[in-house]
Amino acid sequence: MSFLGVTFSGVDETADGERLKEIRSHYFTVEWGLGLAVERQDREAGFPGVDWICKLAPGLNLSAQLSGKSAGAFLKGDDTDLMTKYGKVWPLFRRIQISPTGGIDRVDLPGLTRLIAKNPDKQIIFRIRDRNLEVADALVAQGISCSTLFDESEVQEAAQKKWPKGLKRFAGCGYAGGLGPDNIYKQLTSILNAAQSAERWWVEIDSCLRTQEHDQDVFSLASCKRTIREFDSFFLDYTI
């Protein structure tokens, strides 16, 4: 079991690219998650435009988080619209996270398999809700490597969350859902216990990362740094 790091999701154009670079340079396990969706308008919260993405420094460790029509089309093996809009920046992303809206009946498995084969340099992640592993298991059955991200956001109270055990048949296992700087320290013990059986594990922070500055909703890098400090404190306190 190895710790891959922490993903901060929802990075957009309100974040300072130089500060993203600075944080990443100090904490190499940080990954920045950018929402990609063909139906979204540039500058919409959590969905940065292509021109802004192009200006980001190399080596920032970016993941593409596909949702809506982009995720649905990808699962059917169609990346035409996605590449039309994001093809120029696609090489910048190391990992691709897909949020299925249903089970295997919504997937064109041969088409998805071909699309994954077109992207051998990308790690594929499926965001799992309701413990539905149909799509990920179908790929593994064909010898295709993928990771799972368990989203427990349906459970509103952090103290009541029961994190699923990591499964060795997947390349990695992530944990997400209502995690932020205010609760991550208390959740890490139970997450770590669940992840013991995974090959690799990570945590996605998707809560409390927005703030108001000058009457504008912005992505909060201060909250990201607070979260990193909570991780540092936990691992300093953790007894093997």
Secondary structure as the mmCIF struct_conf table of DSSP 4:
data_model
#
loop_
_struct_conf.conf_type_id
_struct_conf.id
_struct_conf.beg_label_comp_id
_struct_conf.beg_label_asym_id
_struct_conf.beg_label_seq_id
_struct_conf.end_label_comp_id
_struct_conf.end_label_asym_id
_struct_conf.end_label_seq_id
STRN STRN1 SER A 2 SER A 9
TURN_TY1_P TURN_TY1_P1 GLU A 13 THR A 14
BEND BEND1 ALA A 15 ALA A 15
HELX_RH_AL_P HELX_RH_AL_P1 GLY A 17 HIS A 26
TURN_TY1_P TURN_TY1_P2 PHE A 28 THR A 29
STRN STRN2 VAL A 30 LEU A 36
TURN_TY1_P TURN_TY1_P3 VAL A 38 GLU A 39
BEND BEND2 ARG A 40 ARG A 40
HELX_LH_PP_P HELX_LH_PP_P1 GLN A 41 GLN A 41
TURN_TY1_P TURN_TY1_P4 ASP A 42 ARG A 43
STRN STRN3 GLU A 44 GLU A 44
TURN_TY1_P TURN_TY1_P5 ALA A 45 GLY A 46
STRN STRN4 PHE A 47 PHE A 47
HELX_RH_AL_P HELX_RH_AL_P2 VAL A 50 CYS A 54
TURN_TY1_P TURN_TY1_P6 LYS A 55 LYS A 55
BEND BEND3 LEU A 56 LEU A 56
HELX_LH_PP_P HELX_LH_PP_P2 ALA A 57 ALA A 57
TURN_TY1_P TURN_TY1_P7 PRO A 58 GLY A 59
STRN STRN5 LEU A 62 LEU A 66
HELX_RH_AL_P HELX_RH_AL_P3 GLY A 68 LEU A 75
TURN_TY1_P TURN_TY1_P8 LYS A 76 GLY A 77
HELX_RH_AL_P HELX_RH_AL_P4 THR A 80 TYR A 86
TURN_TY1_P TURN_TY1_P9 GLY A 87 VAL A 89
HELX_RH_3T_P HELX_RH_3T_P1 TRP A 90 LEU A 92
STRN STRN6 PHE A 93 ILE A 98
BEND BEND4 THR A 101 GLY A 102
HELX_RH_3T_P HELX_RH_3T_P2 ILE A 104 ARG A 106
HELX_RH_AL_P HELX_RH_AL_P5 LEU A 109 ALA A 117
TURN_TY1_P TURN_TY1_P10 LYS A 118 LYS A 118
TURN_TY1_P TURN_TY1_P11 PRO A 120 ASP A 121
BEND BEND5 LYS A 122 LYS A 122
STRN STRN7 GLN A 123 ILE A 128
BEND BEND6 ARG A 129 ARG A 129
TURN_TY1_P TURN_TY1_P12 ASP A 130 ARG A 131
HELX_RH_AL_P HELX_RH_AL_P6 GLU A 134 ALA A 141
TURN_TY1_P TURN_TY1_P13 GLN A 142 GLY A 143
STRN STRN8 SER A 147 ASP A 151
TURN_TY1_P TURN_TY1_P14 SER A 153 GLU A 154
BEND BEND7 GLU A 157 GLU A 157
HELX_RH_3T_P HELX_RH_3T_P3 ALA A 158 GLN A 160
HELX_LH_PP_P HELX_LH_PP_P3 TRP A 163 GLY A 166
TURN_TY1_P TURN_TY1_P15 LYS A 168 ARG A 169
BEND BEND8 PHE A 170 ALA A 171
STRN STRN9 CYS A 173 ALA A 176
BEND BEND9 GLY A 177 GLY A 178
TURN_TY1_P TURN_TY1_P16 PRO A 181 ASN A 183
HELX_RH_AL_P HELX_RH_AL_P7 ILE A 184 ALA A 195
TURN_TY1_P TURN_TY1_P17 GLN A 196 SER A 197
BEND BEND10 ALA A 198 GLU A 199
STRN STRN10 ARG A 200 ILE A 205
BEND BEND11 SER A 207 CYS A 208
STRN STRN11 ARG A 210 GLU A 213
TURN_TY1_P TURN_TY1_P18 HIS A 214 ASP A 215
STRN STRN12 GLN A 216 PHE A 219
HELX_RH_AL_P HELX_RH_AL_P8 LEU A 221 ASP A 237
#
